[in-house]
Amino acid sequence: MSNNKKKTEPKKNEPVNYDELRKPWIKKRTGYIVITVVSIALGALTAAQIIMGSGDWGHGILWGVIFAAMVWLVFFGMAWFQTMLRGKPNDTQK
């Protein structure tokens, strides 16, 4: 075993730009597309699992739609919660 422990120099105490950290990672439209694809996929997977397990198409489709709607509920619920904590972002800032 080698004892090649490199001492890393501690980073200088640089000020953190919190405005830069609060910017969104992806665009709103891209986020909606991702949530749509994920909710449809999870709803279809849930429906397929119920249909294959019990053979009841009605319950399978019902629970698939409910599960897909719950994905959107969590998405919008967390967006609402974030606006309560941080306030609405200013879109006019450059």
N, C-alpha and C positions, 0 to 999 in steps of 0.2 A: 504494500500500500504506500502510496506516495503522500507526502504531507505538503502538497503544493496548495496551500491556502493563500489565495491572493487577498490582500487587504483592499477592500473597496473604499474609496474615499467617500465620505458622506457628502451628499449633495448640499449645495449651498441653500440656505433658507431663502428660496425665491418666493415672492408673493404669488398666491394662487388666484387666478382670474376666474371667479365664480360665474361671471356672465358667460364665459366660454364653455364652462361645464354644463350650464343649463340649456344650451342650445340643443334642439332635437337631433338625433342621430340620423334619422331618415325623414323623408318628406311625408306629409300627411296622406297624400294619395297612395304612396307606396305602402304605408301602414294599413290603410283600408284594404288594399289588395291582399296583403299578407293575412290579415284577420279574416277576410272573406274566404280565402283558400283554406286556411286552417279550420274555420268553423264548418265549411262544407265537408272537408275530409273527415273531421271528427264526428260530425253528424251522420255521414254515410257509414263510417266504421261502427258507430253505436247501433245504427239501424240494422246493419248486416249481422252483427253479433246476436242481436235479439231475434232476428228472423231465422238465422241458422240454428239458434238454440231452441226456440219454441215453435217456429213455423208460422207465427202470427204476424202477418204483414201490417195490420193496423197498429198494433202496439209498437212494432219496430219503427215504422215511419213516425209515429207520434213521439217516441223517445229520441229519435234522431233529430227531429225538428226542435224539441225542447233542449237537447244538449247543444245544438248549434246556436240557439238563442241565448243560452247561458254563457257561451263564449263572448258574445257581443255584450251581454249584461256586465260581465266582469271587465271588459275593455272600457266601456263607457263609465262604469262605476269607478274604476281607477283613474280615469281622466277627470272625472268630477272631483274625486278626492284630492288629486294633485292641484286642481285649481283652488280648492279650499285652503291648502297649505301654502301655496306659492303665489296665488293670484294668476290672473290671465296674463300671458306674455304679450309684450308690445311688439306688434308686427311692423311698426313704423321705424324701429331701430335698424341701423345699417350695420 
